[in-house]
Amino acid sequence: MDLPDYLRVLARRWRAVVVLGLLGTVIGVLAALAATPQYRATSTLFVSLQDWSDTVQLNQGNSFAQARVRSYAEVVVSPKVTEPVVRGLRLKMTPSELAEKITTEIPLETVLLKITVTDTKPSQAARLSNALADRFAHVIADIERPDKAASSPVRLSITKPAVKPSAPFSPNLPVNVALGLAAGLVLGTGLAFAREALDTSVRGRDDLTQCLAQAGGPALLGSVAYDARASQCPVATDDDAFGRRAEDFRRLRTSLQFVDIDHPPKIIGVTSALPGEGKTSISVNLAAMLADAGSSVCLVDADLRRPNVARTLSLVQDAGLTTVMIGQAAPEQVMQSTGAFSVLTSGALPPNPVEMLGSEQFRAVLRSLADKFDHVVVDTAPVLPVADTTAMAAAVDGYLLVARFAKSSRSQVADAVRTLHRVGATMLGGILNMASAKGDKEHYSYEYSYRPANASRRWGRFWDRYRPAPIGGLPGPSRPAAPPVHARPVTVAGASNGRPGPATLQDEHPRSGSRACDSGS
């Protein structure tokens, strides 16, 4: 990984870094507020030698004092110093407990010795420091006095007695906050990189491209950006004809046209490794975009376990593919229309979907549809949980494999590719669904480059259909009006006893197409 990769990881996992940074800051503040204030008082002693008659001896004595003062620092915490101080001040602590409160400092190349005492009471800290300095001076004098000598050649003088501190030494709120923030940011950064290392999901176009290549699969045909309005407006052009999501599907349609120029696929299966990756949304919008280019398109819901096409487009599901396969109706009788393309819903769910999808009857239905339409888009079941998709592999010209951004794992995508290859299925390409628009480096701001100046987001489709002719008398582009809604009687299986009974299907459901988007606006 290089620097841009590290920055991308931090940008992708910024929430963890920010949350832990704030948590560390809060902990630092709470620790500062909960801690007992500690005060420090310092007394300074000067070490000198007496009775030197000339300059040479004085310099020698200064060097001697500098060498000895380092050893004196260890004497400060010895029982010879601490015990008399505890007794003299009548302290409620042991000499060893007093020694833990003492720190010494020797400034470089000096003969000064600083004795610092830390205590919860400022006055007691100053009193202890001065008492220790006074007692320490007497102890050193006794230690350095020669036998039978009246005085010691070494003298310790208190040059700066300790004074009562006015503010506590700790806790230091700014320091605690800074340390808490730094610790939180470090932990957050570490967690971000740990999660990135353990994350096996598809995080972008490059990830999916590498995954498909390593599994011997097809090329990546495109990606579709995440749109929060997709659930309300299943067809991207109904929401915003010139929006990012609509342009992504147009790019996908264009890429699909170049997959096999000599033998362009007519029956296109759309599948995914696992449920919940958005294959139905891809199927619906691919059918809409192929129809938008002037082709006649039929969308078939061949997911006979959890069909979603009828619910997505607000159509009737009771009669459809399974009704045709058991010979109770012709495809034209149960086919429904969204205005732009035709839909053959799943129909009643059978108890044996694998056998039905692998049957010759299913292949015959798809071939008859391929003879009447330019393209047949088949929404299938996921590859890994069930064998439905592999059973129908011979009936389609090729599969599009959908992977969902940050949800599909690379191993699942690779397993799906290998599963389809084992049954000899043709793979047309991969599609990354619900991709992050911020992380897509190939986003070129379609809304600003290609959107008509007066077309709003909500009324983009209305403008494209009904806008007046431009100056010069040339007609503006328009879309053909949706065919009128007609109801025709069909014969389907009765719900109660399986006997034939009358039923009515509509070519266009009242809530299908753009009406569903307008109602949810």
N, C-alpha and C positions, 0 to 999 in steps of 0.2 A: 504494500500500500504506500502511495505517495501522499504528499500534503493535501492535494484536492480530495483524495479518498477519505482522509481523516476528517477534513472539514465537512464532507458530505455526511459522514457518520454522525458527527456532532449536530449538524443541522437536522438530521432525521430523528435523533434521540434527544433533542434539546429539552424536552419536557422532564426527562429524568435528571438531567444536569441542573435545571432550574429548581426543581422540587427539592433535590438533595441540598443544593446551595442554600435555599431558603430555610430548610430544616436545620442545617448546620448553623445558620445565623441565629435562628430562634433558640437553639440549644446554647449557643454562646451567650446570648442575652440572659436566658434563665439561669445559666451557671453563674454569671456575674451577680445577678440579683440574689441568688440563694447562698452564695459564698459568704463566710464570715470575714469582715474587713481585717486586714493585717497591716500593722504599722512597723516602720523600720527607723531605728536611731543609730547613728554612727559616731564613735569617738576616734580621734586620731592621735597616735603616739609617735614621738621622734626618738630614734635610737642613736646614742652618741657614746664616745669613749672619752675618759677624763685623763688629765695629766700628760698630755703630749707636748713636748718642749719645742719641737721645730716642725717645719712644713712637711718634711719627708715622713716623719712619724704620724703627722696628721692625715696625710693621704693614705698611709698604710692602715691607720685606724678606720678611715672611711670605707676602704675596701673590706676590712674585717667586719665592720658593722653590716654592710650590704650582704655579706655571706651569712652572717649569723641571724639576721632578721628573718630569713626564710625558715629557719628552724624554730624561731620564737613563735611563729604562727601556729605550730602544732601544740604549743604549751598552753595556749589560750583556753582550749577545751579540755584540758587535763583536770583531774579531780583536785589538784593543788590550788587551782584557781576557782573552780566552780563550787566546791564544798564550802569554803569560807563565805562566799557570796550568798549561797542559799541560807546558811545559818545567820549571817549578819542581817539580811533583809527579811528573814522569816518567811521565805517563799513556800507556797504549797506545791512544791515540785521537787523532784530528785535532781542531783547533780547531772545525771545523764540526760534528763529531760531539758535542763537548762542548756547543756552542751548542744542539743539539737537545734536550739534557737540562735546559735552563734555562727556567724560567718566572718572570715578574715580576708583582707585584701592587702597586697603589697604592690604599690605602684612600681612600674618598671624603672630600674636603675635609681632607686631612692632608698632611704633608710626609714621610711614611714611605714607604719603598720595601722590599718584601720580595722576596728572591731565593730561589727554590726550585729544588733540584736533585733529579732522579729517577734512581735507580740501583738495580741489582740487589743491591748490598751496602750495608747500612745505615751502616756506618762510613765508607765512601767517599762516600756522599751527603752526610754532615755535613761531612767534610773539604773536599769540593769547594765546598759552599755558603760556608763560612767563607773559603776562599782567594779565591773570586770576589768576595765582599764587600770583603775587604781590598784586592785589586787594583783593584776598581771605584772605591773611595774615592780612591786615588791618581790614577787616570786622570781623574776629574772635577776633582780639584784642579788638575791640570796644564792641563786644558782651560779652566777658569774663571779661571786666574791671568793678570792683565794683563801686557803686555810691560814688562820692566824692573822688575816688582814682586817683592818678596821672598816674598809669600804670596798665597794665593787667598782672595777674600772668601767663597767657598762652602766649607763644611766638611761632610763626611759622617761620621757617627759610628755605629759598630755598637752598637746598643742591646740587641740580643738575638741572641747568636751561635747558630748551628745546633747541635743536639745529635743524638746517634745515635737514630734512631727505634726504638721497641721492637716495632712491628707493621708489616707491609707495608701500603702504601696500596692496592695491587691485587695479585691479584684480590680483590674483595669478594663472598664467596659469597652473602649475602642479596640483594645488588643484582643479581648475575648470575641468580639464580633468579627474582627478580621480573621482570627484563627478559625472560628466556626464556619465562616463563609468559605475560606480556603479549603478546609477539610471537606465541607460539603461538595464543593466543586470538584475536588479530586476524586471523591467517592462517586459522584455523579458521572464524571468522565470515565472512570474505570468501569462503572456499571454499564454505561452506553457501549463501550467497546466489547465488554463481556457479552452483552445481549446480541450485539452485532455478530460476534464470533459464533454464538450458539444459534442464531437465527438462520434457519434453512429455507425460509419462504422466499418466493420470487419478489425481489424488491425493485425491479425495473426491467427495461427492455433488454439491457445487456445480460442480466441474469437469465432471463427466459431464452435468449438466443444461445447462450452457452449451454444451458441445460438441454435444449433441443438438439444441439449439435453433438453433445457428448452421448446422447441416447440414440444417435443415428436418425433423428427425426427431421422434419421439414424446417424451412426457414420461417422466421417471424414475419408475418404479413402486416402487422400493425398493432397499435394499442388504442384503447378507448379510455378517455379521461373520466374520472369519477364526477358525477353530477348528482347533487342532492335531490333534484327534481325528477330524477329518472323513474322513481316509483309512481309519481303522479302522472307523468307523461312518458309512457313506454316508448313511443316513437319519437326519436330525437328531433326530427324536422317539425313535429307538431308543437314542440316547446319553443324552439328557436331554430329557424331554418338555416341561419348563418352562424350558429354557435359552435363552440369548440367540439362538443360531442357529435353534432351532425357532421362536421368536417372530418372527424376521425373515422366515421363510418363511410364517408365518401372515399377517403384514402384506402380503407379496407376493400371497398368495392373495386377500386382501380387496381390494387395489388392482386386481387383475386383474378382479374382478367388476364394477368401476365403469368399465371402459374403454369398453364399448358396451352400455348397458343394454337398448336396443331389440333389438340383434342380438348377443347374447353369443357370443364365439368358442368353438367346440367343438374344432376341430383347431388346436392351438397349436404352432407351430414354435419351437424354442429354438436359437439360433445365436450365433456370436461372430465377431469380425473375424478372429482368428487362432487357431491351436490353443493349448491350455494355459491357457485363460482360465476354465475351470470350467463350461462349458455342460452337460456330462453331470451334474454334481452338481446344478445348478439343475433340470434336467429330472427327475431322480429324486425330488428333494424336493418339487418342484411337484406331481408326480403323487401323492406320498404325502399332501401337505396337502389336495389336492382330494378324495382318497379319505377322509381324516380328517373332512372336512365332510359326508360321507354320499353323495358322488357315486361313480358307477362310472367308473373311469379305466383307460385302456389306454396304456401307455408304449411307443412305437415307436422303435427304434433305426434311423434312416435315414442314419446316417453309414456309408456303404458303403466307406470307405477306411480309417478308423481307428476302428472301433466300440469303445465302452467300457462300454456299459450292462451287457452280460453279465458282464464282468469285475468291474465295480463291485458288482453284486448277487450275484455268485457263481452265475450261471445258465449254462445250456448255450447255446452260440452256433452250433452246427453247423446248426441248422435254424431258420428264422425268416422274415423279410420276403421275402428273395429266393426262398425255397422256395415261398411263397405266390404270388409274382408269376409264377413259371414254371409254375404249375399242378400242382405235385407234392403239395400239401397245402392244406387249408383253414386259415384263420387259427385256428380253434378247436383244430385238431390240434397246432399247433406253439406255441401260446400258453402261457406259463408264468405262475405266480402267486407273488407275494411275501407273500400273505396279505391285504394291504390293496388292492393293485391288480394288474392283469394286465400282462404284458410280452411284446411281440413283438420278439425280438432281431433282429439284422441278418441272420443266416443266413450262408451262404457268400458270400465277397466276389466280385463279378462283375468282369469286365474292362472293362465299360462303364457305370460308375455314373451318369454324366450322362444317358445315354439311358434307363436304367431309371427314374430318378427323374423324368424329364420325360415319361414315357409315360402313356397313358391307363390302363393296367393299374394303375400305382401310385395314380393318383387313385381308381380304383375300389376298391382295397383300403382306402384311408383313408375313403372314403365308407361302405363296409360296416361299418367299425369305428365310425364316428360314429353309425350307426343303432343300434348295440348298446350303446354306452357314452355316458355323459353328457359325458365329455371324452376327447380323444385328444391326448396330449402327444408331440410328435415331436422327437427329438434329431437334429439335422442336422449337416452338415459346416460348417467355417468358411466365411465369405463370400468373403474376399479370395483365398486360395490356389487355390480350385477353383470351378467353376461349378455344383456339385451343388445348392447351396441356392437359387440363382436359378432353376435349371431346374424345381424343384418348387414354385415360388412359387404357382402356380395351384391347387395341391392343398391348401394350408393356408389357414385363415381369417386368420392373422396371425402375425407373428414377434415374439419377445422377443429383444432384443439384449443379450448378456452382455458386460460389460467387467470386466477384473480390476484391482483396486486396485494402483497403482504398477507395472503391467506393460503394460497396454494404453495406447497413445499416443492423444492426441486426434485426430491426423490419421488414424490407422487406424480409429477409431470413425466419424469423419466419412466416410471412404471407404466403409465398410461400409453406412452409411445411404444414401449416394448410389447405391451399387450396387443395393441393394434397391429404391430408388425408380425406377431406370431400367427395371426389369422389371415395374413396377406392383404390387409386393408391398405388402401392408398391414403396418404396424408397430404393434404393440400397446404397446410401452414398452421402456425400458432398465432394466437391472439391474446394480448395482455389486456384484461378487463379491469375497470375501476382503477386505472393508474393515477398516480398523484400528478396533477397538472404542474405543480411547482417543481417536481423533480424531473420532468420530461424536458430534455435538452432540445428536442425536435419540435417544440411548440413555437409557432411563429405568429401568434396573435391574429388568428383568422378574423375575429370580430372586428378588428380595426382595419384590416387589409381588404376584406372582401364584402363587408356588410354594406348595403345601400345606405346612403346618408340619412334617409328619412324613415328607415325601417326600425321599429322598436323591437325589443326582445319578445314581448307578449304577442305582438301583432305581425311578426315576421312572415308567417304563412299567409295571413290575410293580405298583406301588402303584395307579396309575390303573386297572389292569384288575381287581385282586383285593382292593382295600381293603374292609373291612366297612362295613355300613350305619351311618350316623350315628345318634345318639340321637334317638328319636322314631319309629323304625320305617321311615323313608323310605329306600329303597334308594340306595346311592351310585352314582355314575356308573361304568360299566364298558364295556369294549370287547368286541365279539364275538370269540370264539375263532377262530383261523385254521382254515380248512378242512383236513381231513385230506389227507395227501399220497397221491396216487394216480398210478400209472404207466399210461400208455396207449400202445399201439403206434402208430407213424406210419410212413409210407413217405417216405423222403428219398433223395436221390441218394447212391449209394455213393461212397466216397472214392477208390477205385482206378480203376474203369473207367466211372463215370458211370451204371451201371445201377441200377435201383431195388433197395433193400435194406432190411431191417428196422432200425428204430432205436427207442429208448425215450427219451421226455422226461418230466420230472417237473413237476408243477404248482408245487412249491416245492422249491428246492434245499436240502439239509440245512444249508448255511451261510448262507442268505439271511436277511434281516430282522435281528431283534434278536440271533439266535444269533451272528452274526458279531461284533457289538459285545461280547457277553459273553465270547467267546473271546479277544478282544483286550484285555480289561480287565486 
